[in-house]
C-alpha cells in the first residue's frame, strides 16, 4: 500500500512522551515546596476553568461554520485543545505524585529542602540558589532541583560552613 493513503497521527503519540516526562528518576520522591504546589494548582485551574472552556466555545463556533477540512479556526482550535488537554494530564499526574515539604519557619542547623543558600566559589564569586522540586526548576532565578549535583552536595551540610566537593563545585563556602 502506498504511504499516500495512510492516515497520519493526530498527535496521540505524545501521551508516551508525557508519561516519560511525568516521571521522577527511579528511587526519588517528587518533593515540591508549598509555593510550587500552589503555582501548579493555579495553572491547572486556569487551564481547566478558563482557557479550555473558551477554546471549546471557539471550536464549536468554527465547527458550525461548515466545512471543517478547510476551516483554520477549527483545525488550529483542535490542535490547541489537544495541547491544553495534554498539559492538564501532565499537571494532574505531577500533583498526584507530589509530596509537599514545608520547612518554612523552622530553625535549621543544616541545609534542607526549600532552603535558599548563598554559594561562594574559590574566586570569590557568589550566587544564591534555592533547593526546590524538579517541577519548580528555574535556573535563571536560582532554583535548582534537589536531585541536582549542587543541591546534593549542599543538602544536610552544616550552615555557615565551607564545603569541599566535586571538581564542578570546586570549593564552596555558603551561608
C-alpha positions as CSV (number, residue, x, y, z in Angstrom):
1,X,0.0,0.0,0.0
2,X,1.2,3.5,-0.8
3,X,2.2,5.7,2.0
4,X,0.0,8.4,0.5
5,X,-3.1,6.6,1.6
6,X,-2.3,6.1,5.3
7,X,-3.6,8.3,8.0
8,X,-1.1,10.4,9.8
9,X,-1.2,10.5,13.6
10,X,-3.2,13.3,15.3
11,X,-0.5,13.6,17.9
12,X,-1.8,10.8,20.2
13,X,1.8,9.6,20.4
14,X,2.5,12.5,22.6
15,X,1.0,10.6,25.5
16,X,4.1,8.4,25.6
17,X,6.3,11.5,25.8
18,X,4.0,12.8,28.6
19,X,4.5,9.5,30.6
20,X,8.3,9.8,30.2
21,X,8.3,13.5,31.2
22,X,6.0,13.0,34.2
23,X,8.2,10.5,36.0
24,X,10.8,11.3,38.6
25,X,14.0,9.3,38.3
26,X,13.9,5.9,39.9
27,X,14.3,5.9,43.7
28,X,13.4,9.6,44.0
29,X,10.2,11.1,45.5
30,X,8.5,14.0,43.8
31,X,9.1,16.6,46.5
32,X,7.7,20.1,46.0
33,X,7.5,23.3,48.0
34,X,4.2,24.8,49.0
35,X,4.7,27.7,46.6
36,X,5.5,25.3,43.8
37,X,2.4,23.3,44.6
38,X,0.2,26.4,44.6
39,X,1.7,27.5,41.2
40,X,1.0,24.2,39.6
41,X,-2.5,24.1,41.1
42,X,-3.2,27.6,39.8
43,X,-2.0,26.7,36.3
44,X,-4.2,23.6,36.3
45,X,-7.3,25.6,37.5
46,X,-6.6,28.3,34.9
47,X,-6.3,25.7,32.1
48,X,-9.3,23.7,33.2
49,X,-11.7,26.6,34.1
50,X,-10.7,29.5,31.8
51,X,-8.6,28.5,28.8
52,X,-10.2,25.2,27.9
53,X,-13.9,26.4,28.0
54,X,-13.0,29.5,26.0
55,X,-11.3,27.3,23.4
56,X,-14.2,24.8,23.3
57,X,-16.6,27.7,22.5
58,X,-14.3,28.8,19.7
59,X,-14.1,25.3,18.3
60,X,-17.9,24.9,18.5
61,X,-18.4,28.2,16.6
62,X,-15.8,27.2,14.0
63,X,-17.5,23.8,13.5
64,X,-20.9,25.5,13.0
65,X,-19.4,27.4,10.1
66,X,-19.4,24.3,7.8
67,X,-16.5,22.7,6.0
68,X,-14.1,21.7,8.8
69,X,-11.4,20.4,6.4
70,X,-10.5,24.0,5.3
71,X,-11.5,25.8,8.4
72,X,-8.4,27.2,10.0
73,X,-10.1,28.2,13.3
74,X,-11.4,24.7,13.7
75,X,-8.1,22.9,12.8
76,X,-6.0,25.3,15.0
77,X,-8.5,25.1,17.8
78,X,-8.5,21.3,17.9
79,X,-4.7,21.3,17.9
80,X,-4.6,23.8,20.7
81,X,-7.2,21.8,22.7
82,X,-5.0,18.7,22.4
83,X,-2.1,20.7,23.8
84,X,-4.2,22.0,26.7
85,X,-5.5,18.6,27.5
86,X,-2.0,17.1,27.4
87,X,-0.8,19.8,29.8
88,X,-3.8,19.2,32.1
89,X,-3.0,15.4,32.2
90,X,0.7,16.2,32.9
91,X,-0.1,18.6,35.8
92,X,-2.7,16.2,37.3
93,X,-0.1,13.4,37.3
94,X,2.6,15.6,38.8
95,X,0.3,16.9,41.5
96,X,-1.0,13.5,42.4
97,X,2.6,12.2,42.9
98,X,3.8,15.4,44.7
99,X,4.8,15.3,48.3
100,X,4.6,18.9,49.7
101,X,7.5,19.7,52.1
102,X,7.1,22.8,54.1
103,X,10.2,23.8,56.1
104,X,9.4,27.5,56.4
105,X,9.7,29.0,59.8
106,X,11.7,26.1,61.3
107,X,15.2,26.7,62.7
108,X,17.7,24.5,60.9
109,X,21.4,23.9,61.6
110,X,21.8,22.2,58.2
111,X,20.8,22.9,54.6
112,X,17.4,21.5,53.8
113,X,14.9,21.1,51.0
114,X,13.4,24.5,50.3
115,X,16.4,26.4,51.6
116,X,17.9,29.4,49.9
117,X,21.7,29.2,50.1
118,X,24.4,31.7,49.1
119,X,27.3,29.8,47.5
120,X,30.7,31.4,47.1
121,X,33.3,29.8,44.8
122,X,37.1,29.9,45.2
123,X,37.4,33.1,43.2
124,X,35.0,35.0,45.5
125,X,32.0,35.0,43.2
126,X,28.7,34.4,44.9
127,X,25.4,33.1,43.7
128,X,22.2,32.4,45.5
129,X,20.4,29.1,44.9
130,X,17.1,27.8,46.2
131,X,16.7,24.0,46.6
132,X,13.3,23.1,45.1
133,X,11.5,20.2,43.5
134,X,12.0,19.0,39.9
135,X,8.7,20.7,38.8
136,X,9.9,24.1,40.1
137,X,13.2,24.4,38.3
138,X,14.1,28.0,37.4
139,X,17.9,28.3,36.8
140,X,17.5,32.0,35.9
141,X,16.2,32.8,39.3
142,X,18.5,30.3,41.1
143,X,16.0,27.4,41.5
144,X,17.9,24.1,41.4
145,X,16.4,20.7,41.7
146,X,17.1,18.8,45.0
147,X,18.5,15.9,42.9
148,X,21.0,18.1,41.1
149,X,24.7,17.8,41.9
150,X,25.0,21.2,43.6
151,X,21.9,20.5,45.8
152,X,23.0,17.0,46.6
153,X,26.4,18.4,47.8
154,X,24.7,21.1,49.8
155,X,21.8,19.2,51.4
156,X,22.3,18.4,55.1
157,X,25.6,20.2,55.2
158,X,26.0,22.4,58.3
159,X,25.1,26.1,57.7
160,X,27.8,28.8,57.7
161,X,30.4,26.4,56.6
162,X,32.9,25.6,53.9
163,X,32.3,22.5,51.8
164,X,34.8,20.8,49.6
165,X,33.1,18.9,46.8
166,X,33.3,17.7,43.2
167,X,35.5,19.5,40.7
168,X,32.4,21.1,39.2
169,X,31.7,22.8,42.5
170,X,35.4,23.0,43.5
171,X,35.5,24.6,46.9
172,X,32.4,26.5,48.0
173,X,31.5,28.3,51.2
174,X,27.9,29.0,51.9
175,X,25.8,30.9,54.4
